[in-house]
């Protein structure tokens, strides 16, 4: 699958401005949807939960305002500046078809990932998996809203922002001699950071547990599982564009946060 040739776009500056604006809007909308379940969550009844919520909201907003523009313009020269979105904004022929195909592929891979990760966790440490999902019987409508919002906002931040910026830095350090290796390094580093960022959710889940060792153990397992997902999303973004990464991420979230709880909660209760 090939992306639009940017050299054929007449007014590239205008296209870039519109593309960046589109990405920021998608990120802001996704952030709003991502945070909506928190307003209804039990965790916000505690001061600890409220402080975590505020810190996450501020951090994600700062990344949207800073890292996304930097990543977009830096990554544009190496093919990581959301080329599928850019082609759609430029109204290039075949751009819509490219985006739809990427999204379909991403959704299919997302189903596979969503099914594989829980199975691995159940095999590795079933008691810890059940501990994390102690509220599986309480699936709310806002969970599905947050699942989609998280995919929109996080893919814009972590792929367009973090991964593209790191890839550009790696290429500058390597003086452009190892482009594929530079992108692979950025993919791995951004995925590890992506996984570590999700540990913040465990602060709330374990906030009432006096055993700090349980939190550390769960955080390590949670980080590597989320990092593996980040590698999949990053690879899709690299090869097929932002739509593929968003579709895959949204599918993983929806299946893991909504469909699987409905299916497995009776067995775990």
Backbone as a ProteinNet text record, in pm:
[ID]
protein_1_A
[PRIMARY]
XXXXXXXXXXXXXXXXXXXXXXXXXXXXXXXXXXXXXXXXXXXXXXXXXXXXXXXXXXXXXXXXXXXXXXXXXXXXXXXXXXXXXXXXXXXXXXXXXXXXXXXXXXXXXXXXXXXXXXXXXXXXXXXXXXXXXXXXXXXXXXXXXXXXXXXXXXXXXXXXXXXXXXXXXXXXXXXXXXXXXXXXXXXXXXXXXXXXXXXXXXXXXXXXXXXXXXXXXXXXXXXXXXXXXXXXXXXXXXXXXXXXXXXXXXXXXXXXXXXXXXXXXXXXX
[TERTIARY]
84.4	0	87.7	61	142.7	62.7	134.8	71.9	79.6	12.2	10.1	149.1	184	311.9	298.6	366.2	350.5	401.9	490.6	544.5	437	327	220.2	119.3	131	38.7	86.1	4	46.2	72.1	-30	-15.7	8.7	133.5	165.4	151.5	181.5	170.2	25.5	-63.9	-205.8	-253.5	-212.4	-250.3	-195.8	-70.9	-10.2	-84.6	-121.3	-194.2	-329.4	-397.4	-528.9	-516.7	-414.6	-394	-363	-274.5	-241.8	-364.5	-442.2	-565	-660	-669.3	-754.9	-707	-576.4	-520.6	-545.4	-526.6	-547.4	-694.5	-784.2	-928	-964.3	-913.1	-938.9	-885.9	-766.4	-709.4	-790.4	-837	-917.1	-1050.5	-1115.3	-1242.2	-1220.1	-1113	-1081.6	-1054.6	-983.5	-954.9	-1082.8	-1175.4	-1302.8	-1379.7	-1383.3	-1451.1	-1375.8	-1241.7	-1161.4	-1187	-1200.7	-1217.3	-1361.6	-1456.8	-1597.5	-1630.8	-1576.6	-1609.1	-1561	-1454.2	-1401.8	-1502	-1582.2	-1679.3	-1786.3	-1804.4	-1905.3	-1843.2	-1709.6	-1640.5	-1639.8	-1633.8	-1628.1	-1499.5	-1392.5	-1262.7	-1261.2	-1346.4	-1345.3	-1407.6	-1461.8	-1518.2	-1407.8	-1287.5	-1175.6	-1089.2	-1022.7	-933.2	-819.3	-775.4	-667.6	-710.2	-831.1	-880.8	-892.4	-937.5	-951.4	-816.1	-714	-581.5	-520.9	-540.7	-491	-560.8	-691.5	-767.9	-717.7	-695.6	-649.5	-511.1	-421.7	-285.9	-286.8	-371	-377.8	-435.4	-539.1	-601.6	-503.3	-429.7	-333.6	-219.8	-169.5	-57.4	-94.5	-209.8	-251.3	-276.6	-332.2	-357.2	-227.2	-126.4	4.2	67.7	58.7	115.7	46.6	-84.3	-157.3	-111.4	-84.4	-48.6	97.3	183.4	326.4	381.7	368	429.7	366.8	235.5	169.4	216.2	219.1	274.2	420	501.1	641.9	655.3	581.5	587.7	535.7	432.6	375.4	474.1	531.3	622.2	756.2	801.9	926.4	907.4	796.2	772.1	729.4	683.5	637.2	747.1	870.6	981.1	1025	981.6	1022.2	902.6	789.9	672.9	589.7	612	535.8	448.9	420.5	337.4	191.8	137.5	-0.9	-30.2	41.6	26.7	-112	-182.1	-316.3	-413.2	-400.1	-485.2	-449.6	-321.4	-275.7	-327.5	-324.2	-376.1	-525.3	-598	-742.3	-772.8	-697.9	-717.5	-685.5	-582.9	-543.3	-634.5	-729.4	-825.3	-755.5	-653	-581.5	-662.6	-651.5	-723.5	-675.3	-769.2	-737.6	-708.9	-708.4	-676.3	-782.9	-909.9	-1018.1	-1012.1	-988.2	-978.9	-862.4	-750.5	-633.8	-664.9	-733.9	-767.1	-865.6	-965	-1064.3	-998.8	-912.5	-843.1	-754.7	-685.9	-602	-683.4	-798.5	-884.7	-939.5	-977.2	-1028.6	-921.3	-800.2	-690.4	-660.8	-659.4	-632.3	-736.8	-863.5	-969.9	-954.4	-918.6	-899	-784.2	-674	-560.1	-595	-676.5	-718.4	-795.6	-879.6	-953.7	-857.4	-756.9	-658.6	-582.2	-536.7	-461.6	-547.9	-672.1	-762.4	-788.7	-791.2	-813.1	-684.9	-570	-444	-393.7	-400.1	-343.2	-409.8	-543.3	-604	-571.6	-563.2	-529.2	-389	-294.4	-158	-155	-228.6	-232	-296	-399.5	-464.3	-369.6	-288.2	-192.4	-78.2	-27.1	89.2	52.9	-56.6	-93.1	-243.7	-322.8	-468.6	-523.1	-460.7	-511.6	-496.3	-384.7	-362.7	-459.5	-487.5	-580.4	-719.6	-760.9	-893	-893.8	-782.1	-773.3	-793.4	-728.6	-742.7	-886.4	-954.1	-1087.8	-1195.5	-1175.8	-1270.9	-1404.2	-1414.5	-1540.9	-1598.5	-1567.5	-1613.2	-1764.8	-1830.6	-1975.8	-2044.1	-1966.2	-2024.3	-1976.9	-2025.5	-1990.8	-2089.2	-2037.7	-2123.8	-2112.5	-2212.4	-2211.9	-2091.1	-2054.2	-1941.5	-1809	-1803.1	-1681.4	-1654	-1758.2	-1740.9	-1705.2	-1759.5	-1725.3	-1578.4	-1533.3	-1393.7	-1300	-1345.3	-1262.2	-1233	-1335	-1315.9	-1235.8	-1268.5	-1197.5	-1050.3	-1019.3	-880.1	-801.2	-863.4	-795.1	-766.3	-861.5	-842.6	-731.7	-743.6	-649.1	-510	-503	-371.9	-294.4	-362.3	-289.5	-235	-310.7	-259.9	-137.5	-144.6	-33.8	86.2	63	175.1	235.4	157.2	213.2	256.7	165.6	202.5	300.2	276.9	362.4	491.8	482.1	599.9	679.9	615.5	690.2	756	682	738.7	854.2	840.3	948.4	1072.7	1055.5	1169.9	1236.8	1156.2	1213	1295.5	1246.7	1321.4	1453	1448.8	1571.3	1671.5	1621.9	1710.4	1773.8	1696.9	1752.7	1856.4	1832.7	1931.6	2060.1	2047.7	2166.9	2242.4	2168.6	2232	2261.9	2234.1	2259.8	2190.1	2074.2	1993.2	2043.3	2145.2	2203	2125	2047.5	1974.3	1827.4	1753.3	1614.3	1523.3	1532.9	1447	1480.7	1609.9	1651.7	1606.5	1614.1	1571.8	1423.3	1343	1199.3	1170.3	1244.3	1226.3	1261.2	1369.1	1406.3	1295.7	1245.5	1136.9	1011.8	984.3	867.8	877.2	993.1	1010.3	1007.3	1081.2	1087.3	950.9	881.3	750	649.3	664.6	573	596.3	722.7	752.1	695.3	714.2	658.1	506	448.1	303.2	254	325.6	287.2	301.4	412	434.5	329.6	285.1	184.7	53.3	24.9	-101.1	-98.9	18.4	26.9	-48.6	-70.4	-141.4	-279	-341.1	-471.2	-464.8	-351.4	-336.4	-325.7	-283.5	-277.3	-414.2	-516.7	-652.1	-699.1	-673	-718.3	-658.1	-534.3	-464.8	-458.7	-533.6	-523.6	-574.7	-658.8	-712.6	-640.2	-533.1	-457.1	-332.3	-310.9	-193.5	-65	-75.7	40.4	102.4	214.2	279.3	341.7	381.6	444	346.9	219.8	119.5	111.8	119.6	112.5	232.7	353.1	474.1	467.7	427.2	419	317.3	200.9	97.1	141	213.3	258.3	353.8	442.8	537.6	466.7	373.4	300	213.6	151.2	64.2	144.6	265.2	348.6	388.4	435.2	480.1	363.5	246.2	132.1	86	82.7	44	150.9	277.1	385.1	376.3	340.1	321.1	209.9	102.7	-5	46.6	128.1	183.1	270	344	426.6	338.3	228.4	135.5	76.2	28.7	-30.5	72.3	193.6	298.6	338	344.5	377.8	269.5	144.5	34.9	43.1	74.9	87.8	201.1	310	426.8	395.4	330.5	310.1	182.3	76.2	-53.9	-119.5	-64.8	-119.9	-197.2	-241.8	-307.2	-440.5	-516	-647.2	-635.3	-534	-513.2	-481.2	-395.4	-359.2	-478.7	-556.9	-674.5	-777.4	-803.1	-901.6	-859	-731.5	-681.9	-692.1	-651.3	-656.1	-800.5	-889.2	-1029.9	-1090.8	-1053.6	-1105.7	-1055.8	-926.3	-870.6	-940.7	-958.9	-1025	-1168.8	-1241.2	-1383.5	-1402	-1323.5	-1334.6	-1290.2	-1178.5	-1125	-1201.8	-1258.7	-1325.7	-1476.1	-1534.2	-1679.7	-1723.6	-1679	-1727.4	-1675.7	-1546.2	-1491.4	-1545.2	-1558.5	-1621.7	-1761.9	-1838.9	-1973.1	-1968.9	-1864.6	-1854.5	-1794.6	-1691	-1617	-1652.9	-1724.6	-1756.1	-1830.5	-1930.6	-1998.7	-1905.1	-1805.5	-1714.5	-1616.8	-1588.4	-1491.1	-1555.4	-1686.9	-1755.7	-1779.1
-119.6	0	124.2	215	335.8	458	557.8	681	785.4	894	1002.2	1063.9	1098.5	1164.1	1312.7	1355.9	1494.9	1595	1553.1	1645.5	1687.7	1611.8	1644.4	1741.5	1767.9	1860.2	2002.5	2084.6	2219.4	2307.4	2323.3	2410.4	2323.9	2282.3	2189.7	2254.2	2382.3	2448.9	2452.3	2483.9	2486.9	2347.5	2247.6	2109.5	2068.5	2106.5	2071.6	2136.8	2263.1	2332.4	2266.6	2233.8	2170.5	2030.1	1957.9	1823.2	1827.7	1918.6	1931.9	1971.6	2065.8	2106	1987.5	1906.7	1787.7	1690.6	1669.7	1577.5	1627.7	1757.3	1814.2	1804.2	1830.7	1819.7	1676.2	1582.2	1440.9	1405.6	1455.3	1428.7	1488.6	1611.5	1677.1	1605.5	1571.1	1497.9	1363	1294.4	1166.3	1180.4	1287.1	1309.6	1333.4	1407.5	1431.6	1301.4	1218.2	1089.5	997.6	1002.5	917.8	949.7	1077.7	1118.3	1107.7	1093.5	1092.3	982.2	859.4	759.6	796.2	875.6	913.3	996.7	1074.2	1158.2	1074.7	951.1	863.6	751.6	744.6	633.6	643.8	527.8	522.6	585.1	578	624	773.5	849.8	994.4	1034.8	938.3	971.7	995.8	954.1	976.3	1090.7	1158	1267.3	1213.9	1091.8	1031.2	1015.3	966.6	948.2	1079.5	1182.6	1313.3	1369.7	1352.6	1404.1	1331.5	1199	1122.8	1166.3	1187.4	1231.6	1365.3	1459.9	1592	1584.8	1507.1	1498	1434.6	1333.8	1269.7	1365.5	1437.2	1531.8	1639.9	1696.1	1802.1	1748.2	1629.3	1573	1546.4	1484.6	1453.1	1581.1	1682.6	1809.3	1877.3	1871.4	1930.6	1857.8	1726.5	1649.1	1681.4	1697.4	1732.6	1867.1	1961	2096.3	2109	2019.1	2032.6	1919.6	1797	1684.4	1654.7	1669.3	1637.5	1729.8	1863.2	1948	1916.1	1893	1860.8	1729.2	1628	1498.3	1501.9	1581.1	1588	1647.5	1762.7	1828.8	1755.4	1696.3	1620.7	1490.2	1423.8	1295.4	1304.5	1422	1437.4	1404.3	1439.4	1417	1271.9	1190	1049.1	955.6	1010.7	927.9	893	960.2	929.9	1047.4	1139.1	1253.9	1231.5	1115.1	1079.2	1098.1	1028.1	1050	1016.1	921.8	889.4	1003.5	1066.1	1181.3	1299.2	1317	1427.2	1411.3	1289.6	1264.6	1288.6	1255.1	1278.7	1427.3	1503.3	1648.4	1711.6	1658.8	1711.9	1664.8	1577.4	1524.8	1453	1378.7	1302.6	1179.5	1142.4	1027.3	900.1	821.5	696	709	832	851.3	789.7	807.4	751.1	599.4	541.7	396.3	343.9	414.9	375.5	377.3	481.2	493.2	384.5	357	254.2	116.5	86.9	-42	-54.9	53.4	50.9	29.3	96.8	81.1	-60.7	-118.8	-256.2	-354.7	-335.5	-421.3	-404.7	-280.3	-254	-315.7	-308.3	-367.4	-518.6	-581.6	-725.9	-767.2	-696.2	-725.2	-693.6	-591.6	-556.8	-668.5	-738.1	-850.8	-960	-988.2	-1090.4	-1052.2	-926.8	-880.3	-881.9	-836.8	-830.9	-969.2	-1069.6	-1206.6	-1268.7	-1230.3	-1293.2	-1245.1	-1113.7	-1059	-1115	-1119.2	-1177.7	-1325.2	-1397.1	-1539.4	-1556.5	-1473.9	-1479.5	-1446.1	-1342.5	-1303.5	-1410.7	-1474.2	-1581.1	-1698.6	-1726.9	-1836.8	-1800.9	-1678.2	-1636.5	-1619.4	-1547.3	-1518.7	-1493.4	-1599.6	-1584.6	-1507	-1522.6	-1451.9	-1301	-1260.4	-1116.9	-1061.4	-1139.8	-1094.7	-1074.7	-1167.7	-1154.7	-1035.3	-1010.2	-893.8	-764.4	-754.8	-633.5	-614.2	-723.2	-715.1	-748.4	-696.3	-726.4	-656.1	-569.6	-500.1	-539.3	-660.2	-703.1	-710.2	-732.7	-743.5	-608.7	-502	-367.8	-296.9	-341.5	-280.7	-167.9	-47.6	68.5	118.5	196.9	251.7	342	417.3	509.6	436.8	308.3	231.6	221.9	197.5	189.2	325.2	432.2	566.8	595.7	562.1	581.9	497.2	376.8	288	350.7	407.8	471.1	600.4	678.9	804.5	783.3	678.5	649.6	617	543.7	508.5	632.3	722.5	844.8	930.9	962.8	1055.4	994.4	870.7	811	783.7	745.5	721.4	851.6	959.5	1088.8	1129.6	1112.6	1153.3	1060.5	930.2	836.9	802.7	799.5	766.9	893	989.9	1113.1	1194.9	1201	1280.8	1211.4	1109.3	1044.6	966.5	874.4	786.7	864.6	957.2	1034.5	1121.8	1182.7	1267.1	1184.9	1069.4	983.8	930.7	897.3	848.4	956.9	1079.4	1190.9	1213.2	1207	1224.4	1112.8	988.4	875.1	889	938.7	957.3	1068.6	1171.7	1279.6	1229.6	1149.3	1094.7	1002.8	921.7	830.6	893.1	1023.2	1099.2	1036.4	979.4	925.7	798.6	735.3	615.9	488.9	492.9	373.8	408.7	441.3	486.1	380.7	256.6	151.6	123.4	118.1	95.1	209.9	332	448.6	440	399.7	388.3	273.8	164.4	51.2	90.9	167.6	215.9	303.9	394.9	482.9	401.9	299.6	214	145.8	89.1	17.5	114.4	224.5	319.4	382.4	423.9	485	383.1	256.4	152.9	123.5	123.5	103.1	218.6	340.5	456.7	451.1	405.2	388.7	290.2	178.6	80.4	134.2	203.6	259.3	364.9	439	542.5	483.2	358.9	296.4	245.7	246.8	202.4	297.1	420.9	518.6	468	386.9	331.1	238.1	172.6	81.6	157	283.4	361.1	367.7	376.5	383.6	244.8	144.1	9.1	-43.5	-2.5	-52.4	51.6	160.6	267.8	224.9	122.4	77.5	-46.5	-87.4	-204.6	-161.9	-213.9	-174.9	-242.8	-343.3	-420.9	-357.4	-285.8	-217.8	-316.8	-431.9	-531.2	-579.9	-586	-626.6	-524.8	-398.2	-294	-302.2	-321.5	-327.8	-446	-561.3	-680.4	-661.7	-607.5	-584.8	-480.3	-378	-272.1	-326.5	-416.2	-474.1	-555.3	-640.4	-722.5	-634.6	-533.6	-444.5	-365.4	-323.3	-244.9	-325.6	-448.6	-525.1	-563.3	-591.4	-627.5	-508.8	-389.8	-270.6	-229.1	-255.7	-223.7	-309.9	-435.8	-523	-469.1	-423.8	-362.3	-237.7	-158.2	-37.5	-68.1	-178.8	-217.6	-251.6	-319.8	-353.2	-226.4	-134.9	-10.7	73.7	79.8	157.3	100	-32.7	-96	-68.8	-71.7	-40.7	104.6	194.7	336.1	355.5	287.3	297.5	247.3	134.7	71.7	115.4	147.6	171.8	304.7	377.2	507.8	511.6	631.4	654.6	581.9	574	508.9	363.3	294.3	153.9	141.7	231.4	227	258	359.5	396.9	283.8	224.9	117.1	-3	-37.2	-149.9	-121.9	-2.9	35.8	39.1	96.3	103.3	-35.7	-124.9	-260.5	-334	-319.5	-382.9	-330.7	-198.8	-140.4	-187	-185.5	-220.6	-368.1	-453.6	-596.4	-626.4	-565.6	-594.8	-531.6	-412.7	-339.8	-360.3	-403.7	-416	-559.4	-611.9	-743.4	-856.8	-857.3	-964.3	-962.6	-845.8	-847.1	-907.8	-877.1	-933.7	-1085.2	-1132.2	-1274.6	-1354.2	-1295.2	-1371.8	-1339.4	-1230.1	-1193.2	-1303.1	-1369.1	-1476.7	-1588.9	-1619.4	-1729.2	-1694.2	-1562.6	-1518.2	-1480.3	-1465.2	-1420.8	-1536.1
0	0	0	-88.6	-99.7	-58.2	-9.6	32.5	-78.3	-53.7	-149.8	-164.5	-285.1	-312.4	-280.3	-172.9	-128.1	-230.6	-319.6	-418.9	-519.6	-527.8	-622	-563.8	-434.1	-370.2	-393.6	-452.2	-489.8	-368	-285.2	-169.5	-46.2	-27.7	79.9	217.6	228.3	357.7	405.3	314.2	351.1	390.5	315.3	346.5	482.6	511.1	639.5	754.8	737.7	844.7	869.8	762.7	777.7	835.5	794.3	847	996.2	1035.3	1177.2	1257.7	1206	1275.3	1290.3	1185.4	1190.1	1297.5	1305.1	1404.2	1546.1	1567.9	1700.9	1740.9	1647.8	1677.6	1713.3	1635.1	1664.5	1803.3	1836.7	1967.6	2080.6	2063.7	2167.3	2185.6	2076.4	2085.3	2152.9	2113.5	2175.9	2324	2362.9	2504.6	2583.7	2525.4	2592.2	2614.1	2511.4	2524.9	2620.5	2616	2703.3	2849.6	2881.7	3020	3069.6	2979.9	3020.7	3121.3	3110.7	3212.2	3351.2	3359.4	3489.9	3568.3	3498.4	3567.3	3636.4	3587.7	3645.4	3728.9	3732.5	3796.7	3947.9	4011.5	4156.3	4208.7	4129.4	4177.7	4207.1	4140.2	4161.1	4294	4366.9	4497.5	4600.4	4567.6	4658.2	4607.4	4700.7	4661.6	4576.3	4605.1	4526.9	4382.4	4361.3	4225.4	4150.9	4218.3	4154.5	4114	4198	4165.5	4046.4	4039.3	3925.4	3798.3	3807	3691.3	3639.7	3729.6	3688.5	3625	3684.2	3629.8	3490.7	3470.1	3338.6	3234.9	3272.6	3181.5	3138.4	3235.9	3205.9	3119.4	3153.9	3078.6	2933.4	2912	2775.6	2695.2	2759.7	2691	2650.1	2738.3	2706.2	2588.8	2587.9	2477.2	2345.6	2350.2	2228.5	2172.8	2262.4	2219.1	2177	2222.7	2195.1	2108.5	2154.4	2085.4	1949.8	1940.6	1813.4	1700.5	1719.3	1611.5	1579.5	1683	1659.2	1582.3	1626.7	1561.1	1419	1397	1262.7	1163.2	1197.6	1103.6	1093.1	1205.1	1199.4	1123.1	1148.3	1084.8	940.3	899.3	761.7	660.7	693.4	600.2	594.3	690.2	691.8	676	634.3	607.1	727.6	842.6	964.5	1008.3	917.9	951.6	916.9	957.4	926.2	777.3	690.1	546.1	492.3	555.4	507.1	534.3	652.1	684.2	594.1	571.3	486.1	343.5	293.3	159.5	150.5	257.3	258.9	259.3	339.6	345	209.9	142.4	11.6	-101.3	-67.2	-165.6	-280.9	-244.4	-345	-385.5	-509.2	-559.1	-488.1	-440.9	-373.8	-226.5	-172.2	-30.6	60	22.8	104.1	104.8	-12.3	-21.6	61.5	57.9	136.7	285.2	329.7	470.7	514	432	465.6	472.7	376.7	378	501.7	534.9	654.2	780.1	788.9	906	916.6	804.6	805.6	850.6	797.7	838.9	987.7	1033.4	1174.5	1265.2	1226.1	1307.1	1316.6	1204.7	1206.3	1296.8	1288	1375	1520.4	1540.2	1675.9	1743.4	1669	1724.8	1770.6	1688.3	1722.7	1848.8	1855.6	1971.8	2096.9	2084.4	2199.1	2257.5	2172.5	2219.9	2273.7	2216.8	2254.9	2390.6	2416	2539.2	2664.7	2676.4	2796.9	2814.8	2704.6	2714.4	2771.2	2724.4	2776.5	2925	2963.7	3104.3	3190.9	3140.5	3215.3	3236.6	3136.9	3147.6	3240.9	3226.9	3306.1	3452.9	3479.4	3618	3629	3637.5	3637.7	3757.4	3874.2	3992.2	3976.6	3919	3898.8	3795.2	3693	3589.6	3648	3734	3797.2	3891.8	3958.6	4048.5	3971.1	3855.4	3774.1	3728.7	3703.4	3646.1	3748.8	3871.4	3977.9	3958.1	3861.2	3834.7	3699	3653.9	3521.7	3512.2	3624.3	3620.6	3604	3610.4	3604	3477.8	3363.7	3235.6	3207.4	3190.4	3170.4	3027.1	2986.6	2851.3	2830.9	2935.3	2920.7	2901.3	2937.2	2911.6	2762.1	2684.6	2539.2	2480.8	2537	2490.9	2518.4	2639.5	2674.1	2590.4	2551.1	2469	2333.8	2271.3	2141	2155.4	2257.3	2279	2307	2385.1	2414	2288.5	2197.4	2072.2	1988.8	1979.1	1900.4	1958.3	2086.1	2147.7	2161.6	2205.8	2231.5	2103.3	1997.2	1872.7	1813.6	1824.7	1778	1859.4	1992	2078.7	2064.3	2073.4	2081.8	1946.1	1842.5	1711.6	1636.6	1620.7	1550.2	1633.7	1765.2	1851.8	1890.2	1973.5	2029.5	1925	1856	1765.1	1651.4	1591.5	1481.1	1526.6	1644.9	1697.3	1726.6	1790.8	1822.2	1696.1	1596	1470.1	1402.5	1405.4	1345.6	1419.3	1552.2	1630.9	1599.5	1593.8	1564.5	1426.2	1330.9	1197.6	1194.3	1272.6	1279.5	1342.8	1447.1	1513	1418.3	1343.9	1248.8	1114.3	1102.7	979.3	858	882.8	774.3	710.6	770.5	708.3	741.9	849.6	891.4	914.9	810	827.3	889.6	843.8	897.8	1044.5	1074.7	1213.5	1303.2	1252.2	1330.3	1365.1	1268.1	1293.3	1389.7	1377.5	1469.3	1613.2	1628.3	1761.5	1819.2	1736.1	1780.3	1813.7	1736	1760.4	1896.1	1926.3	2052.8	2171.4	2161.8	2273.1	2301.5	2197.2	2217.5	2271	2232.3	2281.4	2429.1	2470.9	2613.1	2695.6	2646.1	2715.7	2717.2	2607.7	2598.1	2703.9	2719.8	2821	2961.5	2988.3	3120.8	3155.2	3055.9	3078.3	3128.8	3090	3131.1	3274.8	3335.7	3475.1	3566.7	3520.9	3603.9	3645	3559.2	3594.3	3713.1	3731.7	3844.8	3976.1	3973.1	4096.4	4161.9	4080.1	4134	4174.9	4088.7	4118.9	4247.8	4278.2	4395.4	4507.3	4492.3	4591	4728	4733.2	4860.7	4912.2	4841.9	4881.9	4958.2	5079.6	5157.5	5112.1	5024.7	4982.5	4859.1	4879.1	4767.2	4669.8	4717.1	4629.7	4522.8	4556.2	4457.7	4344.3	4379	4276.6	4184.2	4240.9	4160	4064.1	4115.2	4030.8	3919.8	3954.7	3853.8	3752.1	3798.5	3708	3602.6	3641.6	3546.9	3439.1	3482.3	3385.3	3296.3	3356.6	3281.2	3178.1	3215.6	3124.8	3002	3021.9	2905.3	2815.5	2874.1	2789.5	2706.5	2767.7	2693.9	2593.3	2626.6	2533.2	2407.5	2423.6	2307.6	2217.4	2279.5	2200.7	2129	2199.3	2138.5	2017.8	2023	1908.6	1789.1	1813.9	1705	1644.7	1729.9	1680.7	1605.9	1660	1594.4	1459.3	1450	1322.5	1218.4	1261.8	1169.4	1123.2	1215.7	1178.8	1079.2	1101.7	1014.6	873.9	863.9	734	663.5	739.1	676.6	714.3	811.6	844.1	974.5	1009.2	1137.4	1149.5	1040.7	1046.8	1089.4	1041.2	1078.4	1227.1	1278	1419.7	1508.2	1471.2	1550.4	1550.6	1434.1	1425	1508	1502.6	1580.5	1729.8	1770.6	1912	1962.3	1884.1	1924.3	1936.8	1845	1850.9	1974.7	2003.3	2123.3	2248.1	2256.9	2373	2386.8	2276.2	2282.6	2316.9	2253.3	2281.7	2424.6	2465.1	2597.1	2711.3	2688.5	2796.8	2800.2	2689.4	2684.1	2652.3	2538.3	2495.9	2584.4	2613.6	2697.3	2840.2	2903	3035.2	3032.8	2929.6	2919.4	2900.9	2832.1	2804	2919.6	2986.4	3086.2	3230	3253.2	3390.2	3465.3	3406.5	3480.8	3520.8	3435.7	3466.4	3577.8	3590.2	3690.7	3822.7	3822.8	3944.9	4040.7
[MASK]
+++++++++++++++++++++++++++++++++++++++++++++++++++++++++++++++++++++++++++++++++++++++++++++++++++++++++++++++++++++++++++++++++++++++++++++++++++++++++++++++++++++++++++++++++++++++++++++++++++++++++++++++++++++++++++++++++++++++++++++++++++++++++++++++++++++++++++++

